[in-house]
Amino acid sequence: MPELRLALCQTDPWVGDLAHNGEEVVRWTRQAAEAGAQLAAFPEMALTGYPVEDLALRNSFVEASRAALVELAARLAAEGLGELPVVIGYLGRSEHPTPRLGRPAGEPQNCAAVLHRGTVVNRFAKHHLPNYGVFDEYRYFVPGDQLSVLRLNGVDIALAICEDIWQDGGRVTAAREAGAGLLLVLNGSPYERNKDDARLALVRRRAVEAGCPVAYLNMVGGQDELVFDGDSLVVDARGEVLARAPQFEERLLLVDLELPAAATGGDGPPVALPDGLRLVRTELPDGPPRTPWTPVAAEVAPRLSDEAEIYAALVTGTRAYVRKNGFRSVLIGLSGGIDSALVAAIAVDAVGAEQVHCVSMPSRYSSQHSRDDAAELAHRTGLRFRTVSIAPMFDAYLESVPLTGLAEENLQSRLRGTLLMAISNQEGHLVLAPGNKSELAVGYSTLYGDSVGAYGPIKDVYKSLVPRLARWRNEEAERRGEVPPIPEHTITKPPSAELRPGQQDTDSLPAYDLLDTVLDLYVEGDQGRDAIVAAGFEAAVVDRIVRLVDTAEYKRRQYPPGPKISAKGFGRDRRLPITNRWRRG
């Protein structure tokens, strides 16, 4: 049987940075060539980054992507890498436009191409376009209508892009009918909890359906709210795992495959394929005779625990947002509570302690133990820490405008928000907001107060999960022989905003375990009020939670983005009207 050494380049593209992404392709292709690869592949839209959103509708960007692809092919050849075929995703457009109402202007396409010997030898576009959850690809792209099959060293390799294998039929069935020996799929598949298990089950099923091994290549890194976890894998025709890359790390995943020889002569498959797909074969000339090599031991990376996976996603998303937006340092209001403590730990792991600036901003209601906990965390992590009391500002404000009750409480939060933004403007740090998903869901936050910031690292983390992540991070530090970053007292004390004497979160909200269970049913599960009550929850509690969630939509719209870890995060996933009289859930 023919052999193929495949290199899956699990990389971190930057949206809009064609030059950077091109350089990365050259760098990783060189590594693949040095490792003896016979075919190198890069993720979905690796040349432009993904998702590009409305950039796809800018003609200048589409043409720049197309030009960069041609330049990249020539560059690889000039660098002595032209003999290694490269499959890479990019932004293109339909070669046969049929403008009409309802199709995106310019007919852009989510494309991939094969580069070889200095030229673009094959182009094709994604066939199935996702239009659910965080995806709006019908808004941006028109679908492709071909099955590209690359014949290389006597093997037929069918090519597909992401959603092409998430939907039944299409290129998976076509690959089988075309007699492909391998199905190679380029992906930009965002992370959410347990997605790795769903992907593996999907790829195994598609391998059996296609009747051949499947190589599934995903990107890593972050783009605004989305996090990409990699987790590239190769399975054989029975669905058994041959190789699997780690999550949240760039990696060159090498695997040696024994594949069936391509059909020849009159034994070739028919041109007609399902779903209206056209078969387009591209036969590459055989390269120079391969010198004997030592078989590679394909990596099968161990899986992460639930807490480790989530924490890595939060760190990855935060790091990407800071760096890709041109910042080096971050600023956090460190209260001594668990939310800001977890955000500080994430920030230290994302950008380094020396680039994390924290401010304790006590008022007359701030407890001494919270001040001490904030200082202790700073000492343990080595981050930069200062204290600026808001008491004088608070008193001066109340002398001018007498306030009581909720207005007085919120004033403290807004003074802290103003102070953080002033320091950010003065010193150039990016402010991180500490709000969690439970608080955002029910509006338990202060606009222009604790909601200020450019990014919210735990925006999609329910409050009941926050202490679990904190404990995991401390345990991980102990496992490494390091000092746990988060003081134990911060984890164990009752949550409190400390805006009035003796205040606790449970004064205003149900216990978080109960609250989060109902929120999961209402937000992630899209269950209505009656269905949740029927599941055994007290009607009065459900009514209160549903009312709080529904009336807080205007606050959520003004909250900064944060990394998505759940099946349905606030923002791109969940789009409800602000002005809304429906109150039955």
Order of alpha helices (4+ residues) and beta strands (2+ residues): beta-alpha-beta-alpha-beta-beta-beta-alpha-beta-beta-alpha-alpha-beta-alpha-beta-beta-beta-beta-beta-beta-beta-alpha-beta-alpha-beta-alpha-beta-alpha-alpha-beta-alpha-alpha-alpha-alpha-alpha-alpha-alpha
